[in-house]
Amino acid sequence: MSSLWNNRISISIFGESHGPAIGVIIDNLPSGEYIDVEELGRFMARRAPKKDGTTTSRSEKDLTQILSGVYNDRTTGTPLCAFIQNTDTHSGDYSNISHLARPGHADYTGAVRYKGFNDVRGGGHFSGRLTAPLCFAGAVCGQILERRGIYTGAHVKEIHGIKDAEFDHVKVSRQDILDVRYKDFPVINDKKGKLMKEDIQKARMGCESLGGIIECVSINVPAGIGSPIFDGLENSIAQLIFGIPAVKGLEFGAGFKTAKMVGSQNNDDFYVDDHGYVMTKTNNHGGILGGISSGMPITMNVAIKPTPSIAQPQETVDYHDMTNEVLSIKGRHDPCIVPRAVPCVEAAVNIALLAHLLDYPNFC
């Protein structure tokens, strides 16, 4: 089953964009962990649409109901099942495109893979709506991690060439993460954020959409987490990150910039700090060496493509009648997915980190 991620922790996501509900089952969480339901709601609200014209007008409250796995606000150790009702669906918006392949969407590939029986309304199981249960799972994992001092934070690094400031890859702090976490528009430099929002509005008015880059960091991850080759920390993070629709690229540390460096520029010199910890002076490796955490901040950039649904005529095909067509997309769509994807990236990283940390001595 493609929507099941099973690596120490099991995450199974179910539902469709316009079905009655969506949800997630999380298995193998450590028992006895306190879950702050109000804080879960705050995390989920970061993904919700805003009323400033930069996001879709679809208004889902994303009120999560926990059906099992939590009792008296503590995890029981049994599967945690949660679901979210879909209450603001306009399925009629998709009645004229049931056999038309929307450019940039998975309509055609999904129809081929599932022999035409897939739910096409709002993208069905391929929709970004399915990031809501992913966020819930990542928020639960994040609370367990933060209780042990491990924090993950992300921000909009770039939209359409407008660049925010970056986290300090060597000295990023918990406060740096918290300073941006609950902003209405998650950037470090609010002036840059204002320019980004203005550009998103221009794109919306011009029936266009924009993509961008999200920067994410995790701090206080102890050295020695992960494994080489196929079970590396990067591998697990990448699997979950690419479970977010619209993600088209991922790089750790200096990423593709390392291809332009020489060895002496890329290598991060080691030293022992005043507290007796092994550190590196720079962090081109992004906190991971050989698939295993080094103790330095884990850093990554995630590329998000422009929203594929745009209100412009586009050439396509009717894959039922095998004819060429021109498509005009109706419905409610984000002119830029990037800001709402920020908590989704954090959630994915939280899940991967907790999964690997279960192997760490004395973690639970």
C-alpha positions as a printed NumPy array, in Angstrom:
array([[  0.   ,   0.   ,   0.   ],
       [  1.619,   3.225,  -1.178],
       [  0.191,   5.406,   1.58 ],
       [  1.75 ,   3.315,   4.344],
       [  5.192,   4.301,   5.667],
       [  6.612,   1.646,   7.946],
       [ 10.032,   2.208,   9.493],
       [  9.892,   1.5  ,  13.26 ],
       [  6.925,   3.882,  13.353],
       [  4.055,   3.094,  11.   ],
       [  2.096,   5.921,   9.341],
       [ -0.954,   5.031,   7.237],
       [ -2.856,   7.89 ,   5.569],
       [ -6.377,   7.344,   4.222],
       [ -9.187,   9.223,   2.485],
       [ -9.75 ,  11.455,  -0.521],
       [ -9.983,  15.209,  -0.955],
       [-13.769,  15.209,  -1.42 ],
       [-14.624,  12.072,   0.522],
       [-16.402,  12.208,   3.889],
       [-13.152,  12.303,   5.84 ],
       [ -9.393,  11.873,   5.754],
       [ -7.171,  10.523,   8.479],
       [ -4.123,   8.681,   9.717],
       [ -3.217,   5.644,  11.796],
       [  0.079,   5.881,  13.707],
       [  1.5  ,   2.7  ,  15.199],
       [  4.462,   1.915,  17.477],
       [  4.547,   5.276,  19.234],
       [  6.138,   5.012,  22.685],
       [  3.526,   4.652,  25.417],
       [  2.921,   7.161,  28.206],
       [  3.749,  10.239,  26.117],
       [  1.683,  13.329,  27.012],
       [ -0.206,  14.751,  24.036],
       [ -1.257,  18.398,  24.217],
       [ -4.404,  18.532,  22.07 ],
       [ -4.491,  22.349,  22.001],
       [ -0.925,  22.457,  20.72 ],
       [ -1.86 ,  19.917,  18.04 ],
       [ -4.587,  22.321,  16.957],
       [ -2.121,  25.208,  16.745],
       [  0.182,  23.149,  14.557],
       [ -2.68 ,  22.142,  12.259],
       [ -3.846,  25.758,  11.999],
       [ -0.527,  26.718,  10.423],
       [ -1.434,  24.611,   7.395],
       [ -4.963,  26.028,   7.114],
       [ -5.908,  28.569,   4.409],
       [ -5.524,  32.248,   5.234],
       [ -8.004,  35.019,   4.488],
       [ -5.49 ,  37.363,   2.868],
       [ -5.948,  36.183,  -0.721],
       [ -2.7  ,  34.219,  -0.844],
       [ -4.37 ,  30.803,  -0.404],
       [ -7.412,  28.817,  -1.499],
       [-10.844,  29.932,  -0.337],
       [-11.691,  26.35 ,   0.632],
       [-12.317,  26.622,   4.358],
       [-11.796,  23.385,   6.274],
       [-11.606,  23.659,  10.067],
       [ -9.392,  20.534,  10.265],
       [-10.813,  19.571,  13.665],
       [ -9.093,  16.275,  14.365],
       [-10.901,  13.55 ,  16.266],
       [ -8.714,  10.987,  17.996],
       [-10.466,   7.618,  17.984],
       [ -7.871,   5.442,  19.686],
       [ -4.332,   5.328,  21.036],
       [ -4.653,   8.195,  23.527],
       [ -6.236,   7.898,  26.985],
       [ -6.148,  10.622,  29.643],
       [ -3.947,  12.659,  27.275],
       [ -1.283,   9.915,  27.183],
       [ -0.337,   7.57 ,  24.363],
       [ -1.349,   4.009,  25.147],
       [  1.156,   2.253,  22.896],
       [ -1.626,   0.909,  20.674],
       [ -2.421,   2.364,  17.214],
       [ -3.383,   6.03 ,  17.332],
       [ -6.222,   6.621,  14.864],
       [ -7.345,  10.146,  13.995],
       [ -9.698,  11.457,  11.344],
       [-10.656,  14.855,   9.945],
       [-14.02 ,  15.507,   8.324],
       [-14.236,  17.183,   4.913],
       [-16.936,  19.815,   5.288],
       [-16.36 ,  22.34 ,   2.474],
       [-16.207,  20.332,  -0.756],
       [-17.404,  21.635,  -4.127],
       [-17.288,  18.398,  -6.116],
       [-19.289,  19.949,  -8.952],
       [-16.213,  21.971,  -9.875],
       [-14.735,  18.749, -11.26 ],
       [-17.76 ,  17.416, -13.177],
       [-16.479,  18.705, -16.522],
       [-12.986,  17.248, -16.22 ],
       [-13.567,  13.671, -15.076],
       [-11.648,  12.325, -18.099],
       [ -9.422,  15.317, -18.786],
       [ -5.793,  15.241, -17.702],
       [ -5.067,  18.476, -15.858],
       [ -1.5  ,  19.507, -16.738],
       [  0.819,  19.102, -13.756],
       [ -1.646,  16.819, -11.919],
       [ -1.749,  13.052, -11.409],
       [ -5.114,  12.62 , -13.169],
       [ -3.701,  10.712, -16.146],
       [ -1.099,   8.688, -14.273],
       [ -3.606,   7.843, -11.532],
       [ -6.195,   6.714, -14.078],
       [ -3.644,   4.461, -15.752],
       [ -2.385,   3.047, -12.441],
       [ -5.865,   2.345, -11.02 ],
       [ -7.614,   1.457, -14.298],
       [ -9.86 ,   4.517, -14.184],
       [-11.435,   3.747, -10.816],
       [ -9.608,   6.463,  -8.86 ],
       [-11.568,   9.322,  -7.267],
       [-10.838,  12.39 ,  -9.402],
       [-12.723,  14.961,  -7.297],
       [-10.243,  17.533,  -6.054],
       [ -7.393,  15.211,  -6.947],
       [ -8.732,  12.404,  -4.75 ],
       [ -5.983,  10.634,  -2.826],
       [ -3.338,  12.606,  -4.755],
       [ -4.56 ,  15.926,  -3.321],
       [ -2.614,  18.239,  -1.061],
       [ -5.596,  17.846,   1.284],
       [ -3.926,  14.599,   2.422],
       [ -1.121,  16.628,   4.018],
       [ -3.517,  17.436,   6.874],
       [ -3.245,  13.945,   8.436],
       [  0.504,  13.993,   7.715],
       [  0.714,  17.236,   9.705],
       [ -1.222,  15.671,  12.557],
       [  1.16 ,  12.696,  12.71 ],
       [  4.182,  14.989,  12.548],
       [  2.767,  17.244,  15.265],
       [  2.355,  14.254,  17.588],
       [  5.935,  13.149,  16.882],
       [  7.148,  16.729,  17.327],
       [  5.724,  16.935,  20.843],
       [  7.545,  13.751,  21.809],
       [ 10.796,  15.101,  20.361],
       [ 10.524,  18.565,  21.895],
       [ 10.041,  17.061,  25.326],
       [ 13.592,  15.806,  24.849],
       [ 14.916,  19.127,  23.557],
       [ 14.848,  18.294,  19.834],
       [ 13.233,  21.035,  17.735],
       [ 12.431,  21.212,  14.029],
       [ 11.552,  24.473,  12.309],
       [ 11.075,  25.701,   8.76 ],
       [ 10.373,  28.898,   6.875],
       [  9.743,  30.153,   3.36 ],
       [ 13.238,  30.66 ,   2.006],
       [ 12.304,  31.854,  -1.463],
       [  9.292,  32.543,  -3.674],
       [  9.667,  33.506,  -7.313],
       [ 13.177,  34.844,  -6.778],
       [ 12.352,  36.827,  -3.606],
       [ 14.671,  35.482,  -0.891],
       [ 14.274,  35.437,   2.867],
       [ 17.192,  35.393,   5.3  ],
       [ 18.544,  31.929,   6.168],
       [ 18.967,  30.069,   9.429],
       [ 22.546,  29.947,  10.715],
       [ 23.45 ,  26.35 ,   9.837],
       [ 25.988,  26.144,  12.675],
       [ 24.392,  28.153,  15.479],
       [ 20.642,  28.043,  14.825],
       [ 18.808,  28.021,  18.152],
       [ 15.48 ,  26.954,  19.595],
       [ 14.493,  30.621,  19.801],
       [ 15.266,  31.117,  16.104],
       [ 12.813,  28.319,  15.339],
       [ 10.098,  29.565,  17.686],
       [ 10.402,  33.151,  16.419],
       [  9.092,  32.116,  12.993],
       [  6.848,  29.167,  13.9  ],
       [  3.539,  30.927,  14.479],
       [  3.866,  33.888,  12.153],
       [  0.933,  34.325,   9.751],
       [  3.483,  34.231,   6.948],
       [  6.464,  32.072,   8.   ],
       [  9.569,  34.066,   7.11 ],
       [ 12.516,  35.339,   9.12 ],
       [ 12.51 ,  38.789,   7.491],
       [  8.966,  40.182,   7.507],
       [  9.797,  42.798,   4.863],
       [ 10.735,  40.005,   2.471],
       [  7.552,  38.218,   3.438],
       [  5.489,  41.247,   2.491],
       [  7.129,  41.303,  -0.947],
       [  6.41 ,  37.602,  -1.373],
       [  2.739,  38.072,  -0.47 ],
       [  2.424,  40.933,  -2.954],
       [  3.954,  38.751,  -5.665],
       [  1.544,  35.915,  -4.846],
       [ -1.383,  38.339,  -5.17 ],
       [ -0.09 ,  39.46 ,  -8.577],
       [  0.114,  35.85 ,  -9.679],
       [ -3.445,  35.188,  -8.523],
       [ -4.783,  38.235, -10.351],
       [ -2.921,  37.148, -13.477],
       [ -4.34 ,  33.598, -13.293],
       [ -0.875,  32.258, -12.55 ],
       [  0.789,  30.393,  -9.695],
       [  4.186,  30.438,  -8.003],
       [  6.606,  27.915,  -6.502],
       [  9.48 ,  28.332,  -4.087],
       [ 11.881,  26.841,  -1.565],
       [ 11.405,  25.896,   2.092],
       [ 14.379,  25.756,   4.442],
       [ 14.101,  23.336,   7.367],
       [ 16.417,  22.693,  10.329],
       [ 16.429,  20.28 ,  13.257],
       [ 18.532,  21.015,  16.329],
       [ 19.825,  19.014,  19.295],
       [ 19.623,  15.713,  17.418],
       [ 22.328,  13.613,  19.114],
       [ 25.173,  12.149,  17.079],
       [ 24.812,   8.52 ,  16.057],
       [ 21.197,   8.457,  14.797],
       [ 20.638,   6.581,  11.543],
       [ 22.36 ,   3.882,   9.513],
       [ 24.415,   3.615,   6.317],
       [ 23.282,   2.754,   2.779],
       [ 19.492,   2.161,   2.558],
       [ 18.35 ,   3.016,   6.085],
       [ 20.08 ,   6.371,   6.421],
       [ 18.537,   9.373,   8.107],
       [ 18.525,  11.23 ,   4.786],
       [ 16.765,   8.293,   3.131],
       [ 13.914,   8.271,   5.656],
       [ 13.486,  12.04 ,   5.595],
       [ 13.434,  12.01 ,   1.789],
       [ 10.737,   9.323,   1.648],
       [  8.447,  11.355,   3.858],
       [  9.253,  14.712,   2.255],
       [  8.379,  13.338,  -1.175],
       [  5.061,  12.191,   0.275],
       [  4.087,  15.878,   0.185],
       [  2.416,  16.667,  -3.16 ],
       [  4.243,  19.386,  -5.146],
       [  7.714,  18.576,  -3.763],
       [ 10.139,  18.338,  -6.687],
       [ 13.548,  18.61 ,  -5.042],
       [ 15.436,  18.078,  -1.79 ],
       [ 18.987,  18.878,  -0.768],
       [ 20.793,  18.467,   2.542],
       [ 23.406,  20.901,   3.813],
       [ 25.13 ,  22.736,   0.967],
       [ 23.425,  20.343,  -1.446],
       [ 24.057,  21.023,  -5.111],
       [ 26.493,  23.816,  -4.256],
       [ 28.969,  21.115,  -3.213],
       [ 29.316,  20.127,  -6.87 ],
       [ 31.083,  23.447,  -7.481],
       [ 33.416,  23.16 ,  -4.48 ],
       [ 36.82 ,  21.58 ,  -4.034],
       [ 37.38 ,  19.176,  -1.174],
       [ 38.953,  21.716,   1.168],
       [ 35.927,  23.99 ,   0.73 ],
       [ 33.33 ,  21.271,   1.214],
       [ 34.889,  19.445,   4.169],
       [ 33.802,  20.599,   7.626],
       [ 36.709,  20.74 ,  10.094],
       [ 36.089,  18.994,  13.427],
       [ 36.911,  20.372,  16.882],
       [ 36.028,  19.756,  20.536],
       [ 34.084,  22.642,  22.102],
       [ 34.31 ,  24.007,  25.647],
       [ 31.688,  21.505,  26.849],
       [ 33.516,  18.49 ,  25.482],
       [ 31.299,  17.942,  22.449],
       [ 32.601,  17.1  ,  18.98 ],
       [ 31.477,  19.84 ,  16.59 ],
       [ 32.289,  21.08 ,  13.092],
       [ 33.273,  24.647,  12.243],
       [ 31.027,  24.693,   9.176],
       [ 28.04 ,  22.541,   8.263],
       [ 28.133,  21.777,   4.553],
       [ 27.231,  18.17 ,   5.408],
       [ 23.904,  19.325,   6.86 ],
       [ 24.268,  17.386,  10.092],
       [ 24.365,  13.944,   8.451],
       [ 27.423,  11.882,   7.43 ],
       [ 27.106,   8.357,   6.101],
       [ 23.385,   8.384,   6.794],
       [ 24.073,   9.07 ,  10.497],
       [ 23.589,  12.284,  12.463],
       [ 26.768,  14.154,  13.429],
       [ 25.254,  16.231,  16.248],
       [ 25.27 ,  19.402,  14.151],
       [ 21.964,  20.966,  13.039],
       [ 20.259,  18.927,  10.328],
       [ 19.58 ,  21.319,   7.463],
       [ 17.76 ,  20.951,   4.165],
       [ 16.071,  22.853,   1.351],
       [ 12.821,  21.618,  -0.209],
       [ 11.712,  22.769,  -3.677],
       [  7.952,  23.218,  -4.176],
       [  6.54 ,  23.511,  -7.695],
       [  3.945,  26.135,  -8.68 ],
       [  0.342,  25.096,  -8.046],
       [ -0.63 ,  23.178, -11.199],
       [ -4.274,  24.382, -11.161],
       [ -4.308,  27.74 , -12.938],
       [ -7.264,  29.595, -14.436],
       [ -5.868,  29.675, -17.959],
       [ -6.821,  27.615, -21.033],
       [ -4.403,  24.684, -21.31 ],
       [ -3.98 ,  21.986, -23.925],
       [ -4.664,  18.472, -22.731],
       [ -6.261,  15.14 , -23.666],
       [ -9.451,  13.296, -22.864],
       [ -7.896,   9.975, -21.85 ],
       [-11.268,   8.215, -22.106],
       [-12.117,   9.249, -25.682],
       [ -8.443,   9.746, -26.669],
       [ -9.042,  13.201, -28.134],
       [ -7.147,  16.469, -27.852],
       [ -8.928,  19.097, -25.78 ],
       [ -8.557,  22.561, -24.271],
       [ -9.105,  22.702, -20.51 ],
       [-10.295,  25.547, -18.286],
       [ -9.92 ,  24.677, -14.602],
       [-12.559,  25.826, -12.141],
       [-12.467,  25.483,  -8.37 ],
       [-10.588,  26.994,  -5.438],
       [ -6.819,  26.692,  -5.565],
       [ -3.782,  28.212,  -3.873],
       [ -1.855,  30.625,  -6.09 ],
       [  1.196,  29.474,  -4.099],
       [  1.427,  26.291,  -2.041],
       [  4.74 ,  27.142,  -0.372],
       [  3.605,  28.892,   2.865],
       [  1.098,  26.152,   3.728],
       [  3.699,  23.463,   2.985],
       [  6.046,  24.758,   5.713],
       [  4.422,  22.793,   8.588],
       [  4.107,  19.768,   6.27 ],
       [  7.883,  19.703,   5.833],
       [  8.399,  20.006,   9.595],
       [  5.927,  17.17 ,  10.153],
       [  7.704,  14.848,   7.726],
       [ 11.066,  15.493,   9.372],
       [  9.612,  14.96 ,  12.863],
       [  8.275,  11.539,  11.887],
       [ 11.618,  10.423,  10.411],
       [ 13.61 ,  11.667,  13.403],
       [ 11.388,   9.997,  15.973],
       [ 11.441,   6.734,  14.037],
       [ 15.237,   6.607,  14.099],
       [ 15.52 ,   7.877,  17.67 ],
       [ 13.543,   4.871,  18.913],
       [ 16.804,   2.936,  18.377],
       [ 18.771,   5.426,  20.454],
       [ 19.802,   4.25 ,  23.966],
       [ 17.509,   5.486,  26.756],
       [ 15.35 ,   7.577,  24.381],
       [ 12.088,   6.078,  25.654]])
